């Protein structure tokens, strides 16, 4: 279990980054044969991304419910797109398989959103938390002084 840090911290980006939200929705929970292959593709991709740090992937968090949500942090949109189109990556075969399956049934849906974040355009705070989210990517520092309030963190003071 990750160590809980009782300090009030904020993560400071050393450079811009990409926030990538991706997930799937179980539209028909009983159509396991339709959504299970989609569900099982993500762990393979995450393993590949963590093993190959040169791909530009930094970290992720995941929540599972009827809609599965992954929040991913990437070095750049170029690296994200390069991975998505990579002929040797786990992504392209999974994407092709989903597109073929999606023509046959609406039992599972997928979605993603991409945000390019410039350095100094973020705000965050962590209290009584293990390293989490951007706190696993940015440099964690005490949220005090000029970093005490959300307004000041966002202003770049």
SULSULPE-V403870 format. One line per field, one symbol per residue. ss: DSSP state (H for helix, E for strand, C for the rest). psi: psi as a letter, one per 20 degrees, with the letter a starting at -180 (. if undefined). Layout:
# SULSULPE-V403870
ss: ???
psi: ???
This chain:
# SULSULPE-V403870
ss: CCCCEEEEEEEECCCCEEEEEEEEEECCCCCHHHHHHHHHHHHHHHHHHHHCHHHCEEEEEEECCCEEEEEEEECCHHHHHHHHHCCCCHHHHHHHHHHHHHCCCCCEEEEEEEEEECCCCCCCCEEEECCCHHHHCCEEEECCHHHCCHHHHHHCC
psi: pqppoiqoqqpppirrrpoopqaqpnhnhilgighghggihghgggggghhnhiiipgrrqqppbhpppppqpqgrhghghgghiphjrhgghggggghghhhhqkhpqqqqqpppoqpjkrpqqpplqrpqciiigropqpmrcijhqgghhhij.
